[in-house]
């Protein structure tokens, strides 16, 4: 499918009319490049693949924040302490993932190309709702592997300029079959998500500042790590802290390492006097 395969000229597949989906283009011409289409032999289940754990998102005054812990586990072992689970998909949306790490990273990279390809072909970017639908389709294509233990559960957050003022930060969750669900206010996915959502229920409020939202996210991830062994809390010794990113009208921005460290240390210091974290009233 490269130019070298055709004597330096593009093959006819590049000029064949089709959809604006890069994934569908690969499926038609080079399906072996799509890791999400491969299925293990009948009766075989994947074991020992590293898994990412807790990710979350919450809306704030200027848009939406998305964050994740850094731990990847392999059974009862810690496979990696500094995994990055939050990635920009384009200028105004980001994906965080829980589930099988290798497949998730491939899916995120393919999704980034998918959005860029659509914009080049159509001349306009996708709407945020369409981006969520496109990601749901990619997850559905992985259903065979998900049923064999290689599930990927992403969380999509983005800034939607077409939404009403004050509601432009939007969050979408998905199930392994590609079901798409819009969440309002906040949401979490992964093994520690019940504890993270419980924390956000008491800490979240509409109209939070970026700093308040970041602290709430860090508190929620701390609670998840406190009760879920697969979720990693802030590692002050190794200086490994959660990944926190915000998406606003100005685009995607990952909080600087220094800012995340400062907020994490502030949060841990608060836990010295209140081990269970702040109450609903602050």
C-alpha positions in Angstrom: 0.0 0.0 0.0 3.1 2.2 -0.1 4.3 4.2 -3.1 7.3 1.8 -3.3 4.9 -1.1 -3.9 3.8 0.6 -7.2 7.0 1.9 -8.6 6.9 5.1 -6.7 3.3 5.8 -7.6 0.2 5.6 -5.5 -1.9 2.5 -6.0 -5.5 2.6 -7.2 -6.8 2.0 -3.7 -5.9 5.6 -2.9 -8.2 6.8 -5.7 -11.1 4.4 -5.1 -14.2 6.3 -3.8 -15.0 5.4 -0.2 -15.8 6.8 3.2 -13.7 9.4 5.1 -12.8 6.7 7.7 -9.2 5.7 7.8 -10.1 2.6 9.8 -12.4 1.4 7.0 -9.7 2.1 4.5 -7.3 -0.1 6.4 -9.9 -2.8 6.9 -10.5 -2.9 3.1 -6.9 -2.9 2.0 -4.5 -3.8 4.8 -6.7 -5.5 7.6 -3.6 -7.1 9.1 -2.6 -3.6 10.4 -5.7 -3.4 12.5 -4.9 -4.9 15.9 -8.5 -4.5 17.0 -9.7 -6.9 14.3 -7.5 -9.8 15.4 -9.2 -12.6 17.3 -7.4 -15.3 19.3 -7.9 -19.0 18.4 -11.2 -20.5 19.5 -11.2 -21.4 23.2 -8.0 -19.3 23.9 -8.2 -16.5 26.5 -5.6 -13.8 27.0 -3.7 -14.0 30.2 -0.8 -11.9 31.6 -1.4 -8.8 29.5 -0.8 -5.5 31.4 -3.9 -3.6 32.4 -4.4 0.1 33.0 -6.8 0.9 35.8 -8.5 4.1 36.9 -9.3 7.2 34.7 -11.8 9.9 35.3 -13.2 13.2 33.9 -15.2 16.1 35.3 -16.4 19.4 33.9 -15.4 22.7 35.2 -16.0 26.4 34.6 -13.9 26.7 31.4 -14.4 23.2 29.9 -13.5 19.7 31.0 -10.7 18.0 32.9 -9.5 14.4 32.3 -7.1 12.5 34.5 -5.7 9.0 35.3 -3.4 7.2 37.7 -0.1 5.8 36.4 -0.2 2.1 37.4 -0.5 -0.9 35.1 -0.9 -4.3 36.6 -0.4 -7.9 35.4 -2.4 -10.1 37.8 -1.1 -9.4 41.3 2.1 -7.7 39.9 2.7 -4.1 39.2 3.8 -4.1 35.5 4.5 -0.4 35.2 4.4 2.6 37.6 4.5 5.5 35.2 2.0 4.5 32.4 0.4 7.5 30.6 -3.3 6.8 30.2 -4.4 10.2 29.0 -3.8 11.3 25.4 -5.0 14.1 23.2 -7.1 12.9 20.3 -7.0 16.3 18.6 -6.9 19.9 19.6 -10.2 19.8 21.5 -10.7 16.3 22.8 -8.8 13.7 24.7 -9.0 10.0 25.5 -8.1 8.2 28.7 -8.2 4.4 28.9 -8.6 1.5 31.2 -8.1 -2.1 30.1 -5.5 -4.0 28.1 -2.6 -1.5 27.6 -1.2 -2.7 24.3 -4.5 -2.7 22.5 -5.5 0.6 24.2 -2.4 2.4 23.0 -2.9 1.1 19.4 -6.5 2.2 19.5 -5.6 5.7 20.7 -3.0 6.1 17.9 -5.5 4.8 15.3 -8.2 7.2 16.7 -5.9 10.2 16.4 -5.2 9.3 12.8 -8.9 8.7 12.2 -9.8 12.2 13.3 -7.0 13.9 11.3 -7.9 11.8 8.2 -11.5 12.8 8.4 -10.6 16.5 8.6 -8.3 16.3 5.6 -10.8 14.4 3.5 -13.9 16.5 4.5 -12.2 19.8 5.0 -13.9 20.3 8.4 -13.4 18.7 11.9 -15.9 16.2 13.2 -18.4 17.4 15.8 -17.7 16.1 19.3 -20.8 13.8 19.2 -19.5 12.3 15.9 -16.1 11.8 17.5 -17.7 9.8 20.2 -19.7 7.7 17.7 -16.5 7.0 15.7 -14.7 5.8 18.8 -17.7 3.6 19.7 -17.4 1.9 16.3 -13.7 1.2 16.9 -14.5 -0.3 20.3 -17.2 -2.5 18.7 -14.6 -3.8 16.2 -12.6 -5.0 19.2 -15.5 -7.0 20.6 -14.1 -10.4 19.7 -10.9 -9.7 21.6 -12.8 -8.2 24.5 -14.7 -11.4 24.9 -11.4 -13.2 25.2 -10.1 -11.0 27.9 -8.5 -8.1 25.9 -11.0 -5.4 26.6 -10.4 -1.7 26.2 -12.6 0.8 28.0 -11.9 4.4 27.0 -13.2 7.6 28.4 -13.6 10.6 26.0 -13.7 14.2 27.1 -13.9 17.3 24.9 -14.8 20.9 24.5 -17.9 21.5 22.3 -18.2 25.0 21.0 -21.6 24.2 19.6 -23.0 23.4 23.1 -24.7 26.1 25.3 -22.5 28.4 27.3 -21.5 26.7 30.6 -22.1 23.2 29.1 -19.3 23.0 26.6 -17.2 20.5 28.5 -18.7 17.0 27.6 -17.8 13.5 28.7 -18.6 10.2 27.0 -18.2 6.7 28.3 -18.4 3.4 26.4 -19.0 -0.3 27.1 -17.0 -3.2 25.5 -19.7 -3.7 22.9 -19.4 -0.1 21.7 -22.3 1.4 23.5 -21.9 5.2 23.9 -23.2 7.1 26.9 -22.9 10.8 27.6 -22.1 11.5 31.3 -22.9 14.8 33.0 -20.7 16.5 35.6 -18.2 13.6 36.1 -17.5 10.0 35.4 -14.8 7.4 36.1 -13.8 4.1 34.5 -11.5 1.2 35.5 -11.1 -1.1 38.5 -10.9 1.9 41.0 -13.8 3.7 39.4 -16.5 2.9 42.1 -14.3 4.6 44.7 -13.4 7.5 42.4 -17.0 8.2 41.5 -17.9 8.0 45.2 -15.3 10.7 46.0 -16.5 12.9 43.1 -20.1 12.6 44.2 -19.2 14.5 47.4 -16.5 16.8 45.9 -17.9 17.8 42.5 -20.0 21.0 42.0 -20.8 22.9 38.9 -18.7 25.9 38.0 -15.5 24.7 39.7 -12.2 26.5 38.8 -9.5 24.6 37.0 -7.5 24.3 40.2 -10.6 23.1 42.2 -11.3 20.5 39.6 -7.7 19.3 39.5 -7.7 18.9 43.3 -11.1 17.0 43.2 -9.6 14.7 40.5 -6.5 14.0 42.6 -8.6 13.4 45.7 -10.8 10.9 43.8 -7.8 9.1 42.4 -6.3 8.9 45.9 -9.5 7.4 47.2 -9.4 4.9 44.4 -5.8 3.9 45.2 -6.8 3.6 48.9 -9.3 0.8 48.2 -8.2 -0.7 44.9 -4.7 -2.3 44.8 -4.6 -2.0 41.0 -4.7 1.8 41.2 -1.6 3.8 42.0 -1.6 6.8 44.2 0.9 9.7 44.1 4.4 8.3 44.5 6.3 11.1 46.4 9.5 9.1 46.5 9.8 8.5 42.8 8.0 11.7 42.0 5.3 9.9 39.9 2.0 11.7 39.9 -1.3 11.3 38.1 -1.7 12.7 34.6 -4.1 15.7 34.6 -5.1 17.5 31.5 -7.7 20.2 30.7 -9.6 21.0 27.5 -11.0 24.5 27.0 -11.8 26.9 24.2 -8.0 27.3 23.8 -7.5 23.6 23.3 -5.9 20.6 25.1 -3.4 21.3 27.8 -1.6 18.9 30.1 -0.9 20.4 33.5 2.8 20.9 33.9 4.7 18.3 36.0 5.5 21.0 38.6 1.8 22.0 39.0 0.7 18.4 39.3 3.3 17.7 41.9 2.4 20.8 43.9 -1.3 19.9 43.9 -0.5 16.3 44.8 1.7 17.2 47.7 -1.0 19.7 49.0 -3.6 17.0 48.8 -1.4 14.4 50.6 -0.6 17.0 53.3 -4.4 17.4 53.8 -4.7 13.7 54.2 -2.4 13.8 57.2 -5.1 15.5 59.2 -8.1 14.0 57.3 -7.2 10.5 56.1 -10.6 9.9 54.6 -10.5 13.1 52.6 -12.6 16.2 52.6 -16.3 16.0 53.3 -19.1 17.1 50.9 -19.1 20.5 52.5 -15.3 20.9 51.9 
